[in-house]
Amino acid sequence: MKTWKLWENEKINEEEAQLLRRHADEVPVPFDEDGTRDIETLVDAFIGRDDAAGLAAPQIGISKRIVVFKNGKFDDKTPMKRGDGRYDVLVNPRITQIRGDRERGQEGCLSCPDISADVVRATSVKVKAYDEKGNKVNRRYTGFLARVVQHELDHLDGTLIVDRGSTFYFPREKARFFDKIFKGA
């Protein structure tokens, strides 16, 4: 499945950027046929790849408040299977509590190719949401998993690492393009 990106081949993707930058819509609860299909599409897109810790529905062109992410073993590249317990799905999530220190860490993003950024995130968050079956869930995520959750939930509000980053890293040969984006040069 195609991943939507802000830019590709040193050109801004206007149409994709528009969707990535908008506030995603809630999924009606109880889930209707469209909501169930959107959840399944996102899960299938995520478990079919090994290059991401998580994926948000807007990243595949679905402007709905759905995210999926690995819930541990981030270095494990063995293929995931639907329902194998190695990932969490959150529908209509919202952070209800932020705890712990704020830590700076380097993040990449499938929607911002060829770049990583230093982003400050909370080390512990509590989230209320629905799981993929429509059950209410209330979960606490800590450490690296808290960072992943915050990153994916940012996508639902149209926020990307280029908005939160303080320092950006990119290949030298793409410096002209990224300087133009970040500095307006």
ZAVOVEX-152931 format. One record per residue: residue in three letters; x, y, z of N, C-alpha, C, O in turn. Coordinates in nm, 3 decimals. Atoms other than C-alpha are relative to their C-alpha. Example, Ala and Ser with C-alpha at 12.3 -4.5 7.8 and 13.67 -1.06 7.14 Angstrom:
2
(r "Ala" (0.089 -0.119 0.000) (1.230 -0.450 0.780) (0.090 0.120 0.000) (0.194 0.118 0.066))
(r "Ser" (-0.082 -0.119 -0.006) (1.367 -0.106 0.714) (-0.077 0.109 0.073) (-0.026 0.220 0.090))
//
This chain:
185
(r "Met" (0.083 -0.119 0.000) (0.000 0.000 0.000) (0.088 0.124 0.000) (0.190 0.129 0.067))
(r "Lys" (-0.074 -0.126 0.014) (0.122 0.348 -0.087) (-0.001 0.078 0.132) (-0.104 0.088 0.199))
(r "Thr" (-0.011 -0.089 -0.116) (0.248 0.570 0.196) (-0.002 0.144 -0.051) (0.075 0.179 -0.140))
(r "Trp" (0.010 -0.140 0.040) (0.149 0.935 0.161) (0.116 0.078 0.062) (0.152 0.058 0.178))
(r "Lys" (-0.121 -0.073 -0.041) (0.443 1.176 0.185) (-0.015 0.150 -0.027) (-0.083 0.191 -0.121))
(r "Leu" (0.000 -0.146 0.022) (0.493 1.551 0.222) (0.077 0.035 -0.127) (0.041 0.128 -0.199))
(r "Trp" (-0.081 -0.023 0.120) (0.757 1.532 -0.050) (0.055 -0.131 -0.051) (0.060 -0.231 0.021))
(r "Glu" (-0.063 0.117 0.061) (0.916 1.287 -0.287) (0.082 0.049 -0.118) (0.038 0.136 -0.193))
(r "Asn" (-0.089 -0.039 0.109) (1.206 1.319 -0.530) (0.020 0.152 -0.005) (0.021 0.213 -0.112))
(r "Glu" (-0.027 -0.144 -0.016) (1.269 1.671 -0.402) (-0.110 0.089 -0.057) (-0.083 0.198 -0.108))
(r "Lys" (0.116 -0.080 0.039) (0.919 1.792 -0.488) (-0.107 -0.017 0.107) (-0.128 -0.128 0.157))
(r "Ile" (0.110 0.004 -0.097) (0.635 1.880 -0.250) (-0.120 -0.068 -0.065) (-0.155 -0.038 -0.179))
(r "Asn" (0.122 0.067 0.044) (0.329 1.654 -0.286) (-0.119 0.079 0.056) (-0.163 0.053 0.168))
(r "Glu" (0.106 -0.090 -0.050) (0.054 1.917 -0.256) (-0.124 -0.076 0.047) (-0.173 -0.051 0.157))
(r "Glu" (0.123 0.072 -0.036) (-0.244 1.678 -0.255) (0.021 -0.085 0.125) (-0.062 -0.085 0.216))
(r "Glu" (-0.027 0.085 -0.115) (-0.085 1.436 -0.010) (0.026 0.084 0.124) (-0.018 0.048 0.234))
(r "Ala" (-0.028 -0.089 -0.113) (0.040 1.719 0.211) (-0.130 0.053 0.060) (-0.142 0.068 0.181))
(r "Gln" (0.128 -0.051 -0.048) (-0.316 1.853 0.233) (-0.067 -0.099 0.094) (-0.115 -0.060 0.200))
(r "Leu" (0.063 0.101 -0.085) (-0.449 1.527 0.375) (0.084 -0.024 0.126) (0.030 -0.036 0.235))
(r "Leu" (-0.086 0.023 -0.115) (-0.146 1.473 0.601) (-0.008 0.113 0.102) (0.017 0.092 0.221))
(r "Arg" (0.003 -0.119 -0.085) (-0.192 1.824 0.743) (-0.136 0.029 0.062) (-0.150 0.123 0.140))
(r "Arg" (0.133 -0.029 -0.054) (-0.562 1.802 0.826) (-0.028 -0.081 0.127) (0.034 -0.185 0.150))
(r "His" (0.046 0.069 -0.119) (-0.728 1.701 1.151) (-0.088 -0.116 -0.045) (-0.192 -0.094 -0.107))
(r "Ala" (0.074 0.118 0.046) (-0.851 1.344 1.092) (-0.136 -0.010 0.070) (-0.152 0.036 0.183))
(r "Asp" (0.136 0.017 -0.052) (-1.217 1.256 1.146) (-0.007 -0.121 0.093) (0.067 -0.218 0.078))
(r "Glu" (0.023 0.113 -0.090) (-1.337 1.030 1.425) (-0.071 -0.112 -0.077) (-0.141 -0.088 -0.175))
(r "Val" (0.069 0.117 0.053) (-1.456 0.681 1.342) (-0.129 -0.015 0.082) (-0.123 -0.018 0.205))
(r "Pro" (0.124 0.016 -0.076) (-1.826 0.640 1.434) (0.004 -0.128 0.085) (0.050 -0.232 0.039))
(r "Val" (0.005 0.114 -0.091) (-1.876 0.409 1.735) (-0.146 -0.021 0.037) (-0.213 0.075 0.076))
(r "Pro" (-0.070 0.121 0.043) (-2.006 0.144 1.719) (0.044 0.011 -0.146) (-0.015 0.084 -0.226))
(r "Phe" (-0.058 -0.007 0.133) (-1.798 0.087 1.408) (-0.101 -0.046 -0.104) (-0.167 -0.148 -0.089))
(r "Asp" (0.082 0.041 0.113) (-1.992 0.079 1.085) (0.090 -0.074 -0.100) (0.208 -0.097 -0.074))
(r "Glu" (-0.075 0.077 0.101) (-1.885 -0.108 0.772) (0.124 0.077 -0.048) (0.231 0.019 -0.064))
(r "Asp" (-0.114 -0.081 0.046) (-1.663 0.180 0.655) (0.109 0.007 0.106) (0.228 -0.005 0.075))
(r "Gly" (-0.098 -0.008 -0.108) (-1.497 0.215 0.994) (0.078 -0.129 0.016) (0.200 -0.128 0.031))
(r "Thr" (-0.064 0.131 -0.010) (-1.425 -0.157 1.016) (0.097 -0.021 -0.116) (0.208 -0.070 -0.097))
(r "Arg" (-0.087 0.014 0.117) (-1.285 -0.156 0.663) (0.125 0.087 0.013) (0.235 0.042 -0.018))
(r "Asp" (-0.115 -0.089 -0.017) (-1.059 0.144 0.740) (0.099 -0.056 0.101) (0.220 -0.049 0.080))
(r "Ile" (-0.087 0.060 -0.102) (-0.924 -0.026 1.053) (0.076 -0.118 -0.060) (0.198 -0.129 -0.043))
(r "Glu" (-0.063 0.117 0.061) (-0.856 -0.350 0.864) (0.103 0.040 -0.106) (0.209 -0.022 -0.116))
(r "Thr" (-0.093 -0.047 0.103) (-0.691 -0.162 0.577) (0.128 0.050 0.062) (0.238 0.020 0.014))
(r "Leu" (-0.119 -0.052 -0.068) (-0.456 0.018 0.816) (0.082 -0.114 0.060) (0.204 -0.116 0.046))
(r "Val" (-0.072 0.112 -0.061) (-0.367 -0.301 1.005) (0.072 -0.080 -0.109) (0.189 -0.114 -0.092))
(r "Asp" (-0.063 0.076 0.109) (-0.299 -0.488 0.679) (0.119 0.075 -0.059) (0.222 0.015 -0.090))
(r "Ala" (-0.111 -0.080 0.053) (-0.083 -0.201 0.550) (0.119 -0.004 0.095) (0.234 -0.011 0.051))
(r "Phe" (-0.107 -0.001 -0.099) (0.116 -0.201 0.875) (0.069 -0.136 0.011) (0.192 -0.143 0.009))
(r "Ile" (-0.064 0.131 -0.020) (0.172 -0.574 0.919) (0.071 -0.048 -0.127) (0.151 -0.141 -0.122))
(r "Gly" (-0.066 0.036 0.126) (0.279 -0.594 0.555) (0.136 0.066 -0.020) (0.197 0.049 -0.125))
(r "Arg" (-0.128 -0.068 0.016) (0.591 -0.384 0.619) (0.087 -0.026 0.124) (0.036 -0.062 0.230))
(r "Asp" (-0.091 0.021 -0.112) (0.898 -0.411 0.839) (0.087 0.123 0.027) (0.188 0.114 0.097))
(r "Asp" (-0.083 -0.120 -0.010) (1.028 -0.054 0.820) (-0.061 0.109 0.087) (-0.022 0.225 0.077))
(r "Ala" (0.065 -0.103 -0.081) (0.806 0.121 1.075) (-0.037 -0.055 0.137) (-0.071 -0.172 0.152))
(r "Ala" (0.045 0.035 -0.135) (0.731 0.118 1.447) (-0.151 0.018 0.010) (-0.216 -0.043 0.094))
(r "Gly" (0.142 -0.025 -0.002) (0.382 0.248 1.372) (-0.047 0.062 -0.129) (0.033 0.097 -0.215))
(r "Leu" (0.060 -0.057 0.121) (0.144 0.379 1.110) (-0.134 0.062 0.040) (-0.211 0.002 0.116))
(r "Ala" (0.128 -0.067 -0.024) (-0.145 0.626 1.122) (-0.081 0.000 -0.129) (-0.024 0.006 -0.239))
(r "Ala" (0.086 0.008 0.118) (-0.443 0.611 0.887) (0.026 0.112 -0.102) (0.025 0.083 -0.222))
(r "Pro" (-0.027 -0.102 0.102) (-0.367 0.950 0.724) (0.124 -0.030 -0.086) (0.134 0.018 -0.199))
(r "Gln" (-0.121 0.034 0.077) (-0.031 0.808 0.613) (-0.029 -0.091 -0.118) (0.055 -0.107 -0.207))
(r "Ile" (0.037 0.082 0.116) (-0.215 0.574 0.378) (-0.123 0.058 -0.070) (-0.193 -0.011 -0.144))
(r "Gly" (0.106 -0.069 0.072) (-0.468 0.830 0.260) (-0.138 -0.011 0.061) (-0.237 0.025 -0.004))
(r "Ile" (0.129 0.013 -0.069) (-0.745 0.758 0.514) (-0.002 0.103 0.113) (0.070 0.088 0.212))
(r "Ser" (0.003 -0.107 -0.101) (-0.831 1.071 0.714) (-0.095 -0.037 0.114) (-0.199 0.026 0.134))
(r "Lys" (0.076 0.049 -0.116) (-0.962 0.883 1.018) (0.096 -0.012 0.119) (0.216 -0.028 0.102))
(r "Arg" (-0.080 0.003 -0.123) (-0.842 0.876 1.380) (0.027 -0.145 0.042) (-0.033 -0.198 0.136))
(r "Ile" (-0.038 0.140 -0.024) (-0.684 0.529 1.373) (0.152 -0.009 -0.008) (0.212 0.045 -0.101))
(r "Val" (-0.144 0.026 0.007) (-0.327 0.426 1.455) (0.025 -0.147 0.035) (-0.055 -0.211 0.104))
(r "Val" (-0.045 0.135 -0.033) (-0.145 0.094 1.475) (0.151 0.008 0.022) (0.219 0.083 -0.048))
(r "Phe" (-0.144 -0.005 -0.029) (0.201 0.031 1.623) (0.043 -0.126 0.073) (-0.036 -0.192 0.139))
(r "Lys" (-0.056 0.113 -0.072) (0.428 -0.239 1.753) (-0.007 0.030 0.149) (0.013 0.144 0.190))
(r "Asn" (0.007 -0.021 -0.144) (0.385 -0.290 2.126) (0.121 -0.056 0.073) (0.117 -0.078 0.194))
(r "Gly" (-0.126 0.049 -0.056) (0.738 -0.418 2.182) (0.082 -0.065 -0.110) (0.040 -0.070 -0.226))
(r "Lys" (-0.090 0.070 0.094) (1.027 -0.602 2.014) (0.014 0.077 -0.131) (-0.013 0.025 -0.239))
(r "Phe" (-0.009 -0.088 0.117) (1.093 -0.312 1.777) (0.105 -0.045 -0.101) (0.097 -0.008 -0.218))
(r "Asp" (-0.103 0.048 0.092) (1.399 -0.483 1.627) (-0.038 -0.130 -0.070) (0.032 -0.174 -0.161))
(r "Asp" (0.045 0.127 0.058) (1.207 -0.801 1.541) (-0.055 0.026 -0.141) (-0.155 0.096 -0.157))
(r "Lys" (0.042 -0.020 0.140) (1.175 -0.812 1.160) (-0.082 -0.116 -0.055) (-0.118 -0.117 -0.173))
(r "Thr" (0.082 0.110 0.051) (0.981 -1.137 1.139) (-0.139 0.053 -0.031) (-0.191 0.138 0.042))
(r "Pro" (0.130 -0.053 0.041) (0.651 -1.079 0.959) (-0.106 -0.013 0.109) (-0.117 -0.116 0.174))
(r "Met" (0.113 0.003 -0.094) (0.357 -0.988 1.181) (-0.119 -0.063 -0.069) (-0.129 -0.065 -0.192))
(r "Lys" (0.124 0.056 0.052) (0.023 -1.157 1.141) (-0.116 0.067 0.072) (-0.105 0.107 0.188))
(r "Arg" (0.119 -0.060 -0.060) (-0.323 -1.019 1.204) (-0.035 -0.075 0.129) (-0.045 -0.197 0.131))
(r "Gly" (0.041 0.058 -0.127) (-0.416 -1.075 1.568) (0.109 -0.073 0.076) (0.078 -0.147 0.169))
(r "Asp" (-0.106 0.075 -0.069) (-0.073 -1.205 1.676) (0.045 0.064 0.131) (0.135 0.012 0.198))
(r "Gly" (-0.031 -0.063 -0.128) (-0.059 -0.966 1.974) (0.125 0.086 0.001) (0.164 0.137 0.106))
(r "Arg" (-0.126 -0.076 0.006) (0.255 -0.787 1.853) (-0.023 0.148 -0.031) (0.073 0.224 -0.043))
(r "Tyr" (0.030 -0.140 0.030) (0.077 -0.459 1.777) (-0.127 0.041 0.073) (-0.210 -0.042 0.110))
(r "Asp" (0.122 -0.058 -0.057) (-0.186 -0.230 1.928) (-0.067 0.085 -0.106) (0.000 0.149 -0.187))
(r "Val" (0.080 -0.087 0.085) (-0.464 -0.057 1.738) (-0.078 0.092 0.093) (-0.143 0.047 0.187))
(r "Leu" (0.078 -0.097 -0.077) (-0.613 0.263 1.881) (-0.089 0.078 -0.096) (-0.042 0.133 -0.195))
(r "Val" (0.099 -0.071 0.081) (-0.929 0.415 1.734) (-0.054 0.116 0.084) (-0.091 0.098 0.200))
(r "Asn" (0.043 -0.122 -0.069) (-1.030 0.772 1.827) (0.078 0.022 0.130) (0.019 0.053 0.233))
(r "Pro" (-0.079 -0.012 -0.124) (-0.741 0.791 2.076) (0.015 0.144 0.046) (0.013 0.238 -0.034))
(r "Arg" (-0.037 -0.130 -0.054) (-0.673 1.079 2.307) (0.087 -0.022 0.123) (0.062 -0.112 0.203))
(r "Ile" (-0.090 0.007 -0.115) (-0.396 1.132 2.557) (-0.072 0.067 0.117) (-0.115 0.182 0.108))
(r "Thr" (0.069 -0.053 -0.117) (-0.549 1.177 2.901) (0.096 0.037 0.112) (0.058 0.107 0.206))
(r "Gln" (-0.097 -0.032 -0.104) (-0.233 1.200 3.107) (0.141 -0.007 -0.058) (0.174 -0.097 -0.135))
(r "Ile" (-0.141 -0.002 0.038) (0.129 1.291 3.051) (0.080 0.002 0.130) (0.054 0.083 0.219))
(r "Arg" (-0.083 0.010 -0.121) (0.389 1.192 3.312) (0.145 -0.014 -0.038) (0.181 -0.031 -0.154))
(r "Gly" (-0.142 0.027 0.019) (0.759 1.159 3.358) (0.074 0.117 -0.061) (0.018 0.224 -0.086))
(r "Asp" (-0.085 -0.101 0.061) (1.045 1.352 3.213) (-0.034 0.016 -0.147) (-0.101 -0.067 -0.207))
(r "Arg" (0.007 -0.020 0.145) (1.052 1.497 2.867) (0.140 -0.029 -0.053) (0.238 0.026 -0.005))
(r "Glu" (-0.129 0.040 0.057) (1.327 1.342 2.658) (0.008 0.035 -0.147) (-0.090 0.028 -0.221))
(r "Arg" (-0.028 -0.026 0.141) (1.483 1.442 2.330) (0.046 -0.131 -0.063) (0.129 -0.202 -0.007))
(r "Gly" (-0.039 0.120 0.072) (1.514 1.161 2.078) (-0.013 0.024 -0.149) (-0.089 0.109 -0.194))
(r "Gln" (0.003 -0.016 0.145) (1.574 1.123 1.708) (-0.111 -0.087 -0.058) (-0.121 -0.205 -0.027))
(r "Glu" (0.111 0.071 0.062) (1.269 1.026 1.502) (0.006 0.014 -0.151) (0.047 0.117 -0.204))
(r "Gly" (0.022 -0.003 0.142) (1.211 0.938 1.141) (-0.149 -0.015 -0.024) (-0.225 -0.041 0.068))
(r "Cys" (0.143 0.009 0.032) (0.878 0.930 0.960) (-0.016 -0.042 -0.145) (0.050 0.013 -0.234))
(r "Leu" (0.024 0.045 0.137) (0.752 0.746 0.654) (-0.055 0.112 -0.088) (-0.034 0.111 -0.209))
(r "Ser" (0.059 -0.110 0.077) (0.568 1.064 0.549) (0.097 0.116 -0.022) (0.064 0.212 -0.092))
(r "Cys" (-0.104 -0.102 0.018) (0.886 1.274 0.569) (0.130 -0.073 -0.037) (0.222 -0.081 0.044))
(r "Pro" (-0.115 0.084 0.038) (1.139 1.065 0.371) (0.132 0.077 0.000) (0.136 0.199 -0.020))
(r "Asp" (-0.138 -0.051 0.008) (1.517 1.119 0.386) (0.035 0.097 0.111) (0.133 0.171 0.100))
(r "Ile" (-0.028 -0.096 -0.107) (1.503 1.314 0.711) (-0.029 -0.064 0.135) (-0.115 -0.150 0.147))
(r "Ser" (0.034 0.033 -0.138) (1.513 1.260 1.085) (0.012 0.129 0.079) (0.076 0.225 0.035))
(r "Ala" (0.004 -0.122 -0.079) (1.460 1.512 1.361) (0.012 -0.033 0.148) (-0.036 -0.137 0.193))
(r "Asp" (0.001 0.010 -0.145) (1.534 1.559 1.729) (-0.133 0.056 0.048) (-0.167 0.171 0.022))
(r "Val" (0.133 -0.039 -0.048) (1.193 1.569 1.898) (-0.006 -0.028 0.150) (0.039 -0.132 0.196))
(r "Val" (0.018 0.016 -0.144) (1.113 1.619 2.267) (-0.139 -0.059 0.024) (-0.239 -0.007 -0.025))
(r "Arg" (0.126 0.069 -0.031) (0.845 1.382 2.399) (-0.004 -0.037 0.148) (0.099 -0.050 0.213))
(r "Ala" (0.018 0.051 -0.136) (0.701 1.276 2.735) (0.040 -0.147 0.005) (0.028 -0.218 -0.095))
(r "Thr" (-0.044 0.140 -0.014) (0.832 0.944 2.870) (-0.113 -0.093 0.046) (-0.095 -0.214 0.052))
(r "Ser" (0.113 0.082 -0.042) (0.489 0.827 2.989) (-0.130 0.071 -0.037) (-0.149 0.188 -0.005))
(r "Val" (0.131 -0.056 0.036) (0.140 0.881 2.849) (-0.108 -0.104 0.027) (-0.086 -0.224 0.015))
(r "Lys" (0.117 0.084 -0.016) (-0.203 0.743 2.929) (-0.095 0.037 -0.112) (-0.116 0.155 -0.140))
(r "Val" (0.085 -0.021 0.117) (-0.441 0.700 2.634) (-0.134 -0.071 0.019) (-0.139 -0.186 0.061))
(r "Lys" (0.134 0.062 0.008) (-0.816 0.640 2.611) (-0.032 -0.013 -0.146) (-0.006 0.078 -0.225))
(r "Ala" (0.033 0.025 0.141) (-0.939 0.488 2.287) (-0.093 -0.120 -0.007) (-0.142 -0.170 0.094))
(r "Tyr" (0.068 0.127 0.026) (-1.122 0.196 2.131) (0.101 -0.090 -0.068) (0.186 -0.043 -0.144))
(r "Asp" (-0.087 0.095 0.071) (-0.943 -0.119 2.018) (-0.065 -0.035 -0.133) (-0.170 0.019 -0.167))
(r "Glu" (0.050 0.031 0.135) (-0.996 -0.274 1.675) (-0.135 -0.071 0.000) (-0.200 -0.082 -0.104))
(r "Lys" (0.130 0.067 -0.009) (-1.303 -0.461 1.800) (-0.109 0.094 0.055) (-0.225 0.056 0.064))
(r "Gly" (0.097 -0.096 -0.050) (-1.469 -0.148 1.940) (-0.012 0.005 0.151) (-0.100 0.072 0.204))
(r "Asn" (0.000 -0.002 -0.147) (-1.392 -0.212 2.308) (0.074 0.124 0.050) (0.177 0.162 -0.006))
(r "Lys" (-0.071 -0.112 -0.061) (-1.299 0.086 2.525) (0.128 -0.051 0.065) (0.129 -0.155 0.131))
(r "Val" (-0.128 0.035 -0.064) (-0.935 0.075 2.633) (0.058 0.126 0.063) (0.036 0.238 0.017))
(r "Asn" (-0.069 -0.106 -0.072) (-0.734 0.284 2.875) (0.139 -0.056 0.028) (0.155 -0.143 0.114))
(r "Arg" (-0.134 0.060 -0.009) (-0.360 0.218 2.841) (0.106 0.104 0.032) (0.097 0.219 -0.009))
(r "Arg" (-0.117 -0.083 -0.028) (-0.037 0.360 2.974) (0.116 -0.054 -0.083) (0.140 -0.174 -0.088))
(r "Tyr" (-0.118 0.035 0.079) (0.268 0.362 2.748) (0.119 0.077 0.057) (0.108 0.195 0.090))
(r "Thr" (-0.119 -0.062 -0.057) (0.619 0.433 2.875) (0.121 -0.021 -0.090) (0.121 -0.107 -0.179))
(r "Gly" (-0.126 0.014 0.073) (0.969 0.478 2.737) (-0.015 0.022 -0.149) (-0.088 0.112 -0.192))
(r "Phe" (0.002 -0.015 0.145) (1.020 0.433 2.365) (-0.142 -0.017 -0.055) (-0.180 0.050 -0.151))
(r "Leu" (0.138 0.021 0.045) (0.663 0.307 2.326) (-0.084 0.127 0.017) (-0.170 0.155 -0.066))
(r "Ala" (0.069 -0.127 -0.018) (0.534 0.638 2.467) (0.035 0.096 -0.114) (-0.051 0.170 -0.162))
(r "Arg" (-0.044 -0.085 0.112) (0.738 0.817 2.198) (-0.074 -0.040 -0.128) (-0.122 0.046 -0.202))
(r "Val" (0.068 0.050 0.120) (0.589 0.597 1.924) (-0.147 0.042 0.001) (-0.199 0.089 -0.100))
(r "Val" (0.142 -0.035 -0.010) (0.233 0.656 2.048) (-0.020 0.149 -0.026) (-0.110 0.186 -0.102))
(r "Gln" (0.014 -0.144 0.020) (0.280 1.034 2.063) (0.025 0.038 -0.146) (-0.045 0.123 -0.201))
(r "His" (-0.031 -0.026 0.141) (0.435 1.035 1.715) (-0.121 -0.035 -0.088) (-0.162 0.044 -0.172))
(r "Glu" (0.113 0.043 0.083) (0.145 0.838 1.565) (-0.124 0.085 0.026) (-0.196 0.118 -0.068))
(r "Leu" (0.116 -0.084 -0.030) (-0.122 1.042 1.746) (0.016 0.140 -0.059) (-0.083 0.203 -0.096))
(r "Asp" (-0.023 -0.129 0.066) (0.040 1.361 1.612) (-0.055 -0.001 -0.142) (-0.112 0.098 -0.188))
(r "His" (0.049 0.010 0.138) (-0.047 1.238 1.261) (-0.151 0.027 -0.009) (-0.199 0.080 -0.109))
(r "Leu" (0.145 -0.016 0.002) (-0.416 1.244 1.354) (-0.042 0.147 0.009) (-0.155 0.183 -0.023))
(r "Asp" (0.026 -0.144 -0.009) (-0.390 1.618 1.417) (0.075 0.078 -0.107) (0.079 0.201 -0.103))
(r "Gly" (-0.071 -0.067 0.108) (-0.186 1.693 1.105) (0.137 0.052 0.038) (0.192 0.138 -0.030))
(r "Thr" (-0.131 -0.043 -0.048) (0.138 1.736 1.300) (0.104 -0.106 -0.035) (0.082 -0.226 -0.014))
(r "Leu" (-0.107 0.092 0.041) (0.462 1.582 1.171) (0.131 0.038 0.068) (0.140 0.142 0.134))
(r "Ile" (-0.128 -0.028 -0.066) (0.822 1.563 1.289) (0.061 0.132 -0.045) (0.138 0.192 0.030))
(r "Val" (-0.054 -0.129 0.046) (0.905 1.869 1.078) (-0.060 0.115 0.080) (-0.005 0.226 0.080))
(r "Asp" (0.063 -0.103 -0.083) (0.669 2.063 1.308) (0.054 -0.002 0.143) (0.056 0.102 0.210))
(r "Arg" (-0.045 0.016 -0.139) (0.810 1.931 1.636) (0.152 -0.001 0.014) (0.205 0.022 0.123))
(r "Gly" (-0.144 0.016 -0.006) (1.176 1.889 1.547) (0.075 0.128 0.032) (0.032 0.238 -0.004))
(r "Ser" (-0.086 -0.114 -0.031) (1.450 2.114 1.679) (0.125 -0.002 -0.087) (0.176 0.103 -0.127))
(r "Thr" (-0.116 0.018 0.087) (1.740 1.976 1.476) (-0.037 -0.106 -0.103) (-0.097 -0.208 -0.069))
(r "Phe" (0.035 0.092 0.107) (1.705 1.802 1.140) (0.126 -0.060 -0.061) (0.229 0.007 -0.071))
(r "Tyr" (-0.112 0.072 0.060) (1.933 1.544 0.980) (-0.045 -0.053 -0.136) (-0.151 -0.114 -0.147))
(r "Phe" (0.034 0.046 0.134) (1.935 1.467 0.608) (0.128 -0.017 -0.080) (0.232 0.038 -0.043))
(r "Pro" (-0.119 0.023 0.082) (2.175 1.351 0.337) (0.052 0.132 -0.059) (-0.025 0.218 -0.101))
(r "Arg" (-0.064 -0.122 0.051) (2.419 1.618 0.225) (-0.045 0.034 -0.141) (-0.064 0.152 -0.174))
(r "Glu" (0.040 -0.026 0.140) (2.316 1.576 -0.140) (-0.142 0.057 -0.011) (-0.182 0.103 -0.118))
(r "Lys" (0.136 -0.057 0.003) (1.962 1.686 -0.045) (-0.008 0.131 0.079) (-0.118 0.181 0.106))
(r "Ala" (-0.004 -0.121 -0.082) (2.071 1.991 0.153) (-0.071 0.117 -0.065) (-0.142 0.191 0.003))
(r "Arg" (0.062 -0.114 0.070) (1.954 2.240 -0.109) (-0.153 -0.006 0.014) (-0.219 0.094 0.043))
(r "Phe" (0.145 0.018 -0.011) (1.600 2.097 -0.106) (-0.048 0.028 0.143) (-0.143 0.104 0.163))
(r "Phe" (0.044 -0.017 -0.138) (1.572 2.080 0.274) (0.027 0.140 0.053) (-0.051 0.191 0.134))
(r "Asp" (-0.024 -0.140 -0.039) (1.728 2.423 0.323) (-0.113 0.088 -0.050) (-0.156 0.181 0.019))
(r "Lys" (0.111 -0.077 0.058) (1.456 2.558 0.096) (-0.127 -0.019 0.083) (-0.201 0.077 0.107))
(r "Ile" (0.119 0.030 -0.079) (1.186 2.386 0.302) (0.009 0.066 0.138) (-0.086 0.133 0.181))
(r "Phe" (-0.010 -0.044 -0.138) (1.317 2.479 0.647) (0.041 0.146 0.017) (0.005 0.209 0.116))
(r "Lys" (-0.051 -0.136 -0.014) (1.482 2.812 0.585) (-0.058 0.096 -0.102) (-0.032 0.216 -0.098))
(r "Gly" (0.056 -0.084 0.103) (1.290 2.937 0.287) (0.106 0.055 -0.094) (0.083 0.155 -0.162))
(r "Ala" (-0.112 -0.048 0.083) (1.625 2.974 0.106) (-0.022 -0.030 -0.146) (0.062 0.004 -0.230))
//
